[in-house]
Amino acid sequence: MGKTGNDSFMGHIRPSQIRAGALRLRATFCLGGFSFLAFIVLAITGVLLLFYYQPGDRAFASLSELDSALPYGGLIRSLHFWAGQLMVITVFLHMVRVVWSGAYRPLKELNWVTGVVLFLLTVMLDYSGYLLRGGQESGSAATVGQALFTALPGGKALATVFFGRPSPLNGSTLSMFVWHVFILAGAVSFLQMFHFWRIRRGGGVRPL
Amino acid sequence: MTRDRSLYSRRQVLSLGRKALLVLGVGSIYPVSRYLRGKEDTLAIARIPSSELPLHGDWQRLGQTRFWLRQGNEGVEAMWASCTHLGCEVSFDARRDQWVCPCHGSLYSRDGQPVIGPAVNPLVRAEVKEKDGAYLLQQPPV
């Protein structure tokens, strides 16, 4: 692949030259692209939800109001939910495709590792989002998650940092909110940029 | 390399995508602005024209809601009639001058202070706004 014109930021986003085969749908099935699209939808609807969502004891009540009383509130919340489900699925299928076509091999091994980290972050985002709903199911999920954490060495401290102190009736806490909205989402957006940049550095996509 | 069998060139697809984004962006202005402006009035759970509910001195229930209103010294007051023990609906018994919870027998004074347990916390007041001749109420954080 020619490097001409690909070194600048814009050059990476819209390179003047790419492999013709990489454009074929069968090369990637555009699964990474779908994941990124889902992430953009999540970011936009997530910011909109921040205007009304109240973490902690008011989580469930504030979301009920959002669903029932706010114009288009239910739509925005549903978009956030379904984009989240879509992202977990497409990220997983994206990994399957990469394994299938052997795209984790040298020159791309760093991007594979980055991708695995991104997958784990995506699952953690999905889980923390489930807790932030603040329903009874969130409380149960928080109880299970805390128990899993405490099985790790030093897990008790880790669980406190991650969960705060959720009541078993309502998994939503301020700590979980901070992780979901700032730390995990921020880490994903940063690593994604690196991930995309490495695609070109690693020689682009080869067709299957 | 690949033969060009496609209906559209890459450039055309990208320009189509740009146009679609523009349409989506313009189309979302109205719903998003409705959503962001929907704060105060729409979040009010109850909205009752003041003329429908002439207030006298005692607590009176507002329609089919858990809000009870009365004319206080400093304007209209509202009580959220949920027991602070387990959330059953309490009602004001004018004869006994107390709030009564049917579930576990908690009693509150007329100002909502707990008298007999199991409830230990006072009843929660709701904020009332009078706007355009109507009472607007929001469910208080409980």
HADDOCK unambig.tbl for C-alpha pairs under 7 A between the chains (distance, minus, plus):
assign (segid A and resid 20 and name CA) (segid B and resid 2 and name CA) 6.98 0.50 0.50
assign (segid A and resid 21 and name CA) (segid B and resid 2 and name CA) 6.83 0.50 0.50
assign (segid A and resid 58 and name CA) (segid B and resid 141 and name CA) 6.55 0.50 0.50
assign (segid A and resid 65 and name CA) (segid B and resid 43 and name CA) 6.59 0.50 0.50
assign (segid A and resid 69 and name CA) (segid B and resid 42 and name CA) 5.68 0.50 0.50
assign (segid A and resid 69 and name CA) (segid B and resid 43 and name CA) 5.63 0.50 0.50
assign (segid A and resid 70 and name CA) (segid B and resid 35 and name CA) 6.24 0.50 0.50
assign (segid A and resid 70 and name CA) (segid B and resid 38 and name CA) 5.82 0.50 0.50
assign (segid A and resid 70 and name CA) (segid B and resid 42 and name CA) 6.17 0.50 0.50
assign (segid A and resid 70 and name CA) (segid B and resid 43 and name CA) 6.75 0.50 0.50
assign (segid A and resid 71 and name CA) (segid B and resid 34 and name CA) 6.19 0.50 0.50
assign (segid A and resid 71 and name CA) (segid B and resid 35 and name CA) 5.22 0.50 0.50
assign (segid A and resid 71 and name CA) (segid B and resid 38 and name CA) 6.58 0.50 0.50
assign (segid A and resid 72 and name CA) (segid B and resid 31 and name CA) 6.31 0.50 0.50
assign (segid A and resid 72 and name CA) (segid B and resid 35 and name CA) 5.88 0.50 0.50
assign (segid A and resid 73 and name CA) (segid B and resid 35 and name CA) 6.43 0.50 0.50
